Amino acid sequence: MKEQVLFQVMSELEQKTNLQARWYEDAQDNQIDGTLQLSNGYEQHLFPAIFKKDIKPVALVALQETKESFSDLIVIADIIYPTIKERLRELGINYADSAGNCYIRKGNWHFMVDGLRSEPLRPVLKEKTFTKTALILIFHFLNDSAYLNTTYRQIAEDYDTALGNVNKIINSLKEQGYVQRTNEKLLVINNREKLLEEWVTGYHQKLKPTIFLGQFRFANEYGKDWTKLPLGLQNQWGGEPAADILTGYLKPAELTLYTTEKKVDLIKKYKLIPGNGNLFIYKKFWKFPDKDLNVVPTMLIYSDLISTGDPRNLETARKLYDGLFEN
């Protein structure tokens, strides 16, 4: 498949930009997959390249890090979705896909082709593995792997879902290689990093839109200083404010709050005005005890940050990533 996509991308580049393309495989540097040579007949440039079937939001963190070592980095993919292309341009990362969309900046070269559509060679998510309910359970499993060995009946009761549904979800995770049984007959998570990547994509595509309660602005002093907001036991910061609490690295521009309260109660309690504001509120969806009552689990903070594509948020997400599975 890789060879097929590379051939398609180079063919489209030549048709859309008149640049002659040539690929050189690189087996020595594990940060890149090869080098893309581009020439217009007068100038020739070499671009360190990374190949991907598709680019998920979680990949932006690693790509930003790779660009620090390879300033002319280009990402080659079968399909690149519009929001990802926008984020790549913000990060100054060149890209090209099999539909002919591209963004290439080098010296006097400035090529940008956009709006061409293509279909991925495979679904971004395998539907039966990453349903809304599955995403909720996977979040729990990744934060507390011992929960995998809770009885299916208890899991079904905790998350108000059918017993058969729990069985299907865990069996599907086994089929995908994300859950396996040890010699002691205990279920454990396998390939956590890959499962996290899939979860982040599924969360933003399927789960997060369904738990969104609204966008608001404050009609009081909390709009000037979010740190003074009395959270109580039912509310926790996510995204940028949570990252700032944990790292001190961000000055939040967008506020994300997760809650178990009703929207109408929050509006009265915090004097919120619905509409164009910087406060985004979501319904809390997990049922395990939180380590920190003021912020959501680190995995969710990480997910919120990388979905923005903002360079500072990506840098902070990278700081959080290493500690995600330390236990």
N, C-alpha and C positions, 0 to 999 in steps of 0.2 A: 504493500500500500504506500509506503514512504516514497518509493521510486516513482510510482504513478502520480502522487501528489506533486513531487518535485518537478517532474516533467511538465505537468499541467501549469504549475505556477510560473515556471520559466517561459513556457510558450505564451501564456497570457501577458507576462511582462513585456516580452518582445513585441506583441501585437499592440499593447496599450501605450507603451512608452518609447518604442523603437530602440530599447536597450538590449544588447546581446548578452545573454546570461549563460554562465557555466558554473557547474557545481563541483566542488572538491571535498571529498569526505575527509574528516579529521578524526583519527582514532587516538590521538595523543593527548588532547586536552578534554577532560571530562566535563568542562563547563559549556562547551559548544559541540555541535554535531558536525559542523563543516564550515566551508567558506563559499560564499556566493560571489563570483566575479561578474561585474557588470561593466559594459563598455558601450559608448555611443559612437565609436569610430575615431574619436579624438582623445577622449580621456578613458581611463580604466581604473576602477576602484575595487578593492576587496572588502567584503563585509563578513565579519564573523557571524555565523548563523546558528540559530536554534530551530529545530523542526518540532512541530506539534500538530496532532490531528485537529484539535480545537483548543482554544485558550480560555480557561476558566478564570474567574476573578482571583482565586487563590494563587494562580501562577504569576500574577503581577509582582508579588513580593520577590520571588526568585529572579524574575526578569530584571527588576530594578537593581538587584544586587549584582547580577551578571554584567549589566551595562556599566557598572563602576569599573570593571576590568576591561571591557570592550566597548569603547565609546561609539563605534560604528555598528553596533549590534543590529542585526535584522532578524525578525521572527517570521518564519515561513509556516503557514498552516493551511489545512484544507478549507476551513471556514473560520472567519473572525467576525464576531457579532458587533453591531454598531457601537454599543457602549464600551466594549473592549477596545475597539479601534480608537475611540476618543481618548480613553485612558492611556493607550500606548503613545499617542501623539503628545499628550500632556507630559509624559515621561521622557519624550524625545527618543523613542524607540522606533526604528524603521520596521515596516512589516509588508508582507505580500501574501495574498491568498489565491486559491485556485480559481476564483471567479474573475480575477484581474484587478481587484482592489489593491491599492498599494499606497505606501507613504515612505518616501525615500529622500533623505536630506544628507548631502555630503558636498562640501565646498559650494560650487555654483549650481549644483544639482538640487532641484526641488520638484519632486514628482508626487502628485497626489491624485489617485483615481478612487472614486467612492460611489456607492449606490448600486453596485452590481451584485446581484443575488445568486447564491448557490445553495445547494442542499448538502448537509453533512453526510458522510458515508455511513454513519451510525448515529443512533439517538444519543443526545448528550447524557441522558439518564436512562437506566433500565427501569421501566415503569413499575414493575412489581416490587423491586427492591427499594425504591425511593418514593413511595407514596407519602402523603402528608403524615399519616400515623406512623409509618416507618421512620420518617425523619425525626419525629418526636422521641421514639424509642431509641434510635441510634444515638441521639444526643445524650440520653441517659446512660447508655452503654459506654460511650466514650468518656463520660465523666465519672462513671462508677462501673468498672468492668465486672465487679462481683454481682451486679444486678442481672447479668446474663444468666446466672444460676438460680435466680428466684423462680418459683413455680410459675408456669405460664398463666395459671389461674389468678395469681396475685398480680402479675403484670397487667392482665386484662382488667382486673378490678381497679388498679391504680390509675389506669389511663382510659377507663370507660370505653373499652373496645372489645370486640368479640374474641373469645378464646381461640377460635380457628384463625383469626387474623394474626394473632401473636405467633402462632405456629408457622404460618406462611412467611411472615417477615423474617423470622430467625432462620428458617430453612433456606430462604432466598439469600440471606447473608452467608450461609454456609456454601451455597452453590457458587456465589461470587468470590469465595475465598477470603471473606472478611471475618468469618467466625470458624473456629475449629475446636475439636475436642482433644484435651490432653490425655496422657496416660492415666491420670487420676480421674478421668471421665468428666472433667470440668470444662465448661465452655469458656473460651478466651477470645479476645479480639486479635485478629491477625492483620498486618499491614495497616496500621493505624493512620499513618500519614496519607495514604491513598484514600482511605475511608473518610478522613477529615476533608480532603479535597472534594470528594463527591458530595459529602454532606453540605459543605458550604454552598456549592452550586445548587443543590436541591433546596436548601433553606431559602435562598433568595428567589428562586423560581416558583416554588410551590407553597412553602409554609409561611414565610414572612408576610406576603400580601394578605393572607387570611387572618392574621392576628393584628393587623394595623388598625388602631383605634382613631387615629387622626393627627392632623398637623395643627399646632397651636402657637400662640405667642402669649407672653405674660402681660398682665395689666397692672403689675405691681413691681416691687423692688427686685424680685427674683430674675427679672429680665436682664438686670445689670450684673447680678451676682448669683449664678446658679448654685454655688456652693452653699448658700444659706437656705436652700429649699429643704424643709423638714420632710424627709422621706417616709418615716414611720416604718412599719414592718411589712407593708404591702407593696412598696415601690423600690426599684433599684435602677441605678444608672447603667446604661450600656454604651457602646460606641465610644465617641470621643471623650465625654466626661469621665467614663469609667477608666479609660486608658490614662487620662490625666491623673486620676486618683492613684493608679497603680504605678505609674512611671514618672509623673511630673514632667513629661516630655511635650505634652500638647497643651495649647490654649484652645479649648473647644469652640468651634464655630457653629456646629450642629449638635443639638442636645437630643439624646436618645434615652427614653425612659421605658422600663418594663414594669407592668403593674398587675395586681390581682383585683384592683378596685374597678368599679363601674365608671364609664366615661363621664356620666353626668355628675357623679360624686367628685371626680378629679377636677372638673371645671369649676365647681363651687368651692372646693377646698383650696385650690391654688389660684383662683381668679384667672382662668384661662380664656382666651378669645380664640375660637376656631378660625382657621384660615391660614393666610400666608405668614408663617412664623418659623422660628428655628428649633421648635420643640416637636419631636416626633414620638408618639406614644404607641406602645405595642402591648398586647396581652401576654402575660407570662404563661409559658406552656410546659414547663418541666415540674416534676413532683419530688425532686430530691432536695435535701437540706443544702443551703448555700454556705460556702466557707466564709464569705464576706457578705454581710447583710446589706451593705451599701451599693455593691456592684454585682452584676450578673457573672456567671462563670466565664473564665478567661477565653474559652473556646468561642463563646458568643461575641465577646468583645472583639476578638480577632476577626471573626466573620463580618461584623459590622464595619470594621475599619477597612478591610481590603475591598469591600463592595464599593467604597467611594472612589477608589483609584487615586485619591489625593496623595502626592509624594510623601508628605509628612506623616499621613496616616499609615501608608505602607511601611515607612521606616519604623514607626511605633509597633505595627503589627509584627514586623520581623523581630523586634525586641521581645515580644510576648511569645512568639512561636516556640522557642527553645524550651520554655517551661511548661508547655501544654501537657506533655506526657512524662514528666519527670518522676511521677509516682507510679 
